[in-house]
Amino acid sequence: MNYSLAFRWVIAALMLLTVGWKIAIPADRAIDLNDVLIAFLKSNNFSIVSAGEIVNRDIGTDVPVIQANKDSCTLLVAALTFDGSNRQLVESRLASVDRRFVVFRGKIYTGQPIFLTVTNYLWSRFLTELGLGRRQSPAIAIGSDASCNAELLPWADLHW
């Protein structure tokens, strides 16, 4: 096939532009969820007992889990992936608690709203690639004792 010289130059320029864009914009701007969650819990008078990780050796994923206490209330807090791929691992870790719920963008859900978390992730990535720099809003799994009213915490004040 015989393409014109102008067409070849346009294709070369587009390739350079797209590769340059991918190099210039980082893939993900990670925020340290543990630090944000610990600060939120401390501001609500919880003491942090542990902030370890559970590791699923089969798939090699680490899930940060924070245990916090306040009087007779015990909370377990874990970050969920945007696509729900670590949901079963987190649920198994929270199986020992009486109540479980998910907080996403300040709202409480009984389970992870996968459609919302995926679209939020894709939209955030798109805006970041345009240089508008919007942070993702991660979904947080919360497990609590029956004596806690964890749903009443000001989850809308949790800022990323």
VOBA-202797 format. One record per residue (C-alpha): residue in one letter; x, y, z; residue number from 1. Coordinates in Angstrom, 2 decimals. Example, Ala and Ser with C-alpha at 12.3 -4.5 7.8 and 13.67 -1.06 7.14 Angstrom:
2
  type       c1       c2       c3  seq
     A    12.30    -4.50     7.80    1
     S    13.67    -1.06     7.14    2
This chain:
160
  type       c1       c2       c3  seq
     M     0.00     0.00     0.00    1
     N     1.18     3.45    -0.82    2
     Y     0.35     6.11     1.79    3
     S     1.03     9.77     1.34    4
     L     3.91    11.42     3.15    5
     A     1.52    13.71     5.08    6
     F    -0.43    10.73     6.41    7
     R     2.79     9.09     7.62    8
     W     3.81    12.27     9.44    9
     V     0.41    12.56    11.11   10
     I     0.60     8.95    12.34   11
     A     4.15     9.50    13.66   12
     A     3.12    12.72    15.45   13
     L     0.10    11.03    17.03   14
     M     2.23     8.14    18.25   15
     L     4.77    10.52    19.81   16
     L     1.99    12.54    21.42   17
     T     0.24     9.53    22.97   18
     V     3.46     7.95    24.24   19
     G     4.64    11.29    25.61   20
     W     1.32    11.79    27.38   21
     K     1.55     8.35    29.04   22
     I     5.08     9.09    30.23   23
     A     4.25    12.57    31.53   24
     I     1.13    11.60    33.50   25
     P     1.61     9.04    36.29   26
     A    -0.72     6.04    36.14   27
     D    -2.11     6.42    39.64   28
     R    -1.70     8.99    42.35   29
     A    -1.83     6.78    45.38   30
     I    -2.86     8.25    48.68   31
     D    -2.00     6.61    51.94   32
     L    -5.39     5.36    53.07   33
     N    -4.07     4.19    56.42   34
     D    -2.93     7.70    57.37   35
     V    -6.23     9.28    56.33   36
     L    -8.34     6.64    58.09   37
     I    -6.23     6.74    61.28   38
     A    -6.50    10.53    61.42   39
     F   -10.28    10.29    60.93   40
     L   -10.68     7.68    63.66   41
     K    -8.48     9.63    66.08   42
     S   -10.49    12.78    65.44   43
     N   -13.55    10.79    66.52   44
     N   -11.85     9.75    69.79   45
     F   -10.92     6.20    68.76   46
     S    -7.61     4.71    69.84   47
     I    -5.76     2.72    67.19   48
     V    -5.01    -0.83    68.32   49
     S    -3.37    -2.10    65.14   50
     A    -2.93    -1.14    61.53   51
     G    -1.63    -4.36    60.02   52
     E    -2.29    -6.13    56.75   53
     I    -3.86    -9.42    55.80   54
     V    -2.18   -11.21    52.96   55
     N    -3.90   -13.63    50.65   56
     R    -1.04   -15.89    49.59   57
     D    -3.08   -17.37    46.72   58
     I    -3.45   -14.10    44.84   59
     G    -0.71   -12.11    46.58   60
     T    -2.77    -9.14    47.68   61
     D    -2.30    -7.06    50.79   62
     V    -5.29    -5.46    52.46   63
     P    -4.66    -2.76    55.06   64
     V    -6.83    -3.39    58.12   65
     I    -7.14    -0.95    61.00   66
     Q    -8.54    -1.95    64.38   67
     A    -9.74     0.91    66.56   68
     N   -11.40     0.99    69.98   69
     K   -13.51     3.52    71.83   70
     D   -14.94     2.44    75.18   71
     S   -16.66    -0.89    74.46   72
     C   -16.78    -0.29    70.70   73
     T   -14.37    -2.06    68.36   74
     L   -14.09    -1.12    64.69   75
     L   -12.31    -2.94    61.89   76
     V   -11.68    -0.76    58.84   77
     A   -10.38    -2.00    55.48   78
     A   -10.05    -0.38    52.08   79
     L   -11.75    -2.13    49.17   80
     T   -10.45    -2.11    45.61   81
     F   -12.48    -0.16    43.08   82
     D   -13.51    -3.33    41.21   83
     G   -14.30    -5.40    44.32   84
     S   -11.53    -7.90    43.65   85
     N   -10.53    -8.01    47.34   86
     R   -14.11    -8.01    48.63   87
     Q   -14.15   -11.69    49.68   88
     L   -10.80   -11.35    51.45   89
     V   -12.06    -8.36    53.43   90
     E   -15.40   -10.04    54.19   91
     S   -13.58   -13.07    55.59   92
     R   -11.53   -10.78    57.82   93
     L   -14.67    -8.99    59.04   94
     A   -16.63   -12.23    59.58   95
     S   -16.12   -12.08    63.37   96
     V   -17.92    -8.75    63.84   97
     D   -21.64    -8.20    64.36   98
     R   -22.27    -5.42    61.82   99
     R   -20.73    -4.81    58.43  100
     F   -21.25    -1.97    55.98  101
     V   -19.41    -0.05    53.27  102
     V   -18.75     3.68    53.15  103
     F   -18.30     5.25    49.72  104
     R   -18.17     9.01    49.19  105
     G   -19.66     9.63    52.63  106
     K   -22.69     7.38    52.12  107
     I   -23.37     4.05    53.81  108
     Y   -24.16     0.90    51.80  109
     T   -24.84    -2.67    52.92  110
     G   -22.38    -3.93    50.27  111
     Q   -19.87    -2.40    47.91  112
     P   -21.61    -0.46    45.12  113
     I   -19.41    -1.88    42.35  114
     F   -20.95     0.17    39.54  115
     L   -20.36     3.42    41.45  116
     T   -16.81     2.58    42.49  117
     V   -15.79     1.48    39.00  118
     T   -17.27     4.55    37.29  119
     N   -15.71     6.81    39.94  120
     Y   -12.31     5.17    39.33  121
     L   -12.55     5.50    35.54  122
     W   -13.74     9.12    35.74  123
     S   -10.95    10.01    38.19  124
     R    -8.34     8.40    35.92  125
     F    -9.72    10.27    32.91  126
     L    -9.60    13.63    34.70  127
     T    -6.10    12.91    35.99  128
     E    -4.89    12.16    32.46  129
     L    -6.35    15.47    31.33  130
     G    -4.34    17.17    34.06  131
     L    -7.35    18.11    36.18  132
     G    -6.13    15.90    39.04  133
     R    -9.19    14.54    40.80  134
     R    -8.51    12.02    43.56  135
     Q   -10.31     8.72    43.71  136
     S   -12.83     8.07    46.45  137
     P   -12.10     4.60    47.77  138
     A   -14.72     2.31    49.24  139
     I   -14.13     1.45    52.89  140
     A   -15.45    -1.72    54.56  141
     I   -16.40    -1.22    58.20  142
     G   -17.02    -3.95    60.74  143
     S   -18.24    -3.11    64.23  144
     D   -19.55    -4.63    67.44  145
     A   -23.26    -4.60    68.19  146
     S   -22.58    -1.99    70.92  147
     C   -21.25     0.51    68.38  148
     N   -23.28     2.94    66.37  149
     A   -20.61     3.14    63.69  150
     E   -23.16     4.16    61.08  151
     L   -23.60     7.42    63.00  152
     L   -19.97     8.50    62.65  153
     P   -19.52    11.53    60.36  154
     W   -18.37     9.51    57.35  155
     A   -19.11    12.45    55.05  156
     D   -16.26    14.31    56.82  157
     L   -13.75    11.70    55.64  158
     H   -11.63    13.61    53.11  159
     W    -9.17    12.06    50.68  160
